[in-house]
């Protein structure tokens, strides 16, 4: 654990966003005495801890992810009724917060927590309002593959009772998959059906979860292999281990398999209805109230009030800027063709690819780990503190490659039992470009998501709803900012790798154009794919996966560039205002020092830090 890095002076400006009850107080009444403030802060901290415990009590799987063994034999409730209970709890807690506390009697840091708690409930309301418009099965998300990953990565077996809980969860899968199937059918009946292209990979990945031993004669299924390994490591007698393995086998071949077979049946039914919405029909504008739904998704994804048109124009401007910087590197390396010809050269020349072999995949992982290692060596010159959690680089498991993202980060366990994991999808090495690996490693690993997410979890004194919560625009904005930061840290020594860095930033700028194009300007799928071809370095496979991702997860892809632009804007503002007093380590401490926050809160923090004259936060 570490001290809270953000200074109390850095939150003074946040009063502009304090709860309404605070603004109604007499401006000349003054603040409570310091001792009383400390007492009220402690009471509020206890309230937030109780509220957090009440919330996670609704999610056995979240409790497991946090290292707790409460309800260790249960899985989450995935029904609408459960979602309604969670929102009702949040509303009751917010009402209690307003009834039981007076912001005037709290410290600035506590008022910030109040503001963030209230903001979180507002976002939950908005998300709940539109939950039935979401595609349950997306191009880059499949609720059936999440459960095996959870069991393998999160469910620890240190005792016989832990193993019995593992078996109980295998049995619970039948209920969970039944709930998923029921929601799939209900949304389809309301006209919310995933596009046609979602079904083939989703069916394949779901079927893969019930293939291999003990379901057939093939090699061990990953969940079965995981359970055998964990039981084998127990300090228990042979008879007990044999019993556990027999129970695990029966659970897998019985309720687990029946649950997944039920989802396969539901998917097959709904796939037949997907023809009513042609593959090239475009975005969610075609759904009832589709425009309003998309506007809500933009607000949730960016934590701003930017309109689709504004985001589209920002994207076009960023595409033009970045392509201009790419032209400079093309001149540097002596390439005389067009930008599109440069893209084609990098996509087709073997020097920029790994062999499509197990050895090629392992070389990718080795290179990614080397990029992470060089960041860790240089990091103390750029950050005043580093996360304590370990960071690993892993390939996405073969059974979920078809619906997994290109690369992503899994957070560590708070107790250190699970590291932070930077996953890469290596399903087809012919589609992986060497010049892009460095930037992606900085984004997903260090100094990107690992420095932000693992660090936040370790912040001493921060309420747990802030340590383990988050906002996409902040987290993904920091990840993209970290790609550029790698350049300032002295990396990207190969100009082609630097070109790759610009290409991954360009990729996120293209997202602004294509996401809003698909959902607000009624572009077709093919129109978006063609825009990507003309304006990015992505491989053909990744271009298709990206566009299909935006179609099935509207708005999310806009978070990266909007967040990064805000961080860069704030850094430029701070450097200009502070001059020689500006220290990049202090700036990073302020940006990271309160956990993941909405962008307007981040701006208030940085502005207050500037007004206080900069320096290291207290």
Secondary structure, 3 states (H helix, E strand, C coil): CECCCCCHHHHHHHHHHCCHHHHCCCCCCCCCCHHHHHHHHHHHHHHHHHHHHHHHCCCHHHHHHCCCCCCCCCCCCCCHHHHHHHHHHHHHHHHHHHHHCCHHHCCHHHHHHHHHHHHHHHHHHHHHHCHHHCCCCECCECHHHHHHHHHHHHCCCCCHHHHHHHHHHHHHHHHHHHHHHHHHHHHHHCCCCCCCHHHHHHHHHHHHCCCCECCCCCCECHHHHHHHHHHHCCCCCHHHHHHHHHHHHHHHHHHHHHHHHHHHHHHHHHHHHHHHCCCCCCCHHHCCCHHHHHHHHHHHHHCCCCCHHHHHHHHHHHHHHHHHHHHHHHHHHCCCCCHHHHHHHHHHCHHHCCCCCHHHHHHHHHHHHHHHHHHHHHHHHCCCCCCCCCEEEEECCHHHHHHCCCEEEECCCCCCCCCEEEEECCCCHHHCCHHHHHHHHHHHCCCCHHHHHHHHHCECCCCHHHHCCCCHHHHHHHHHHHHHHHHHCCCCCCHHHHHHHHHHHHHHHHHHHHHHHHHCCCCCHHHHHHHHHHHCCCCHHHHHHHHHHHHHCCCHHHHHHHHHHHHHHHHHHHHHHHHHHCCHHHHHHHHHCCCCCCHHHHHHHHHHHHHCCCCCCC
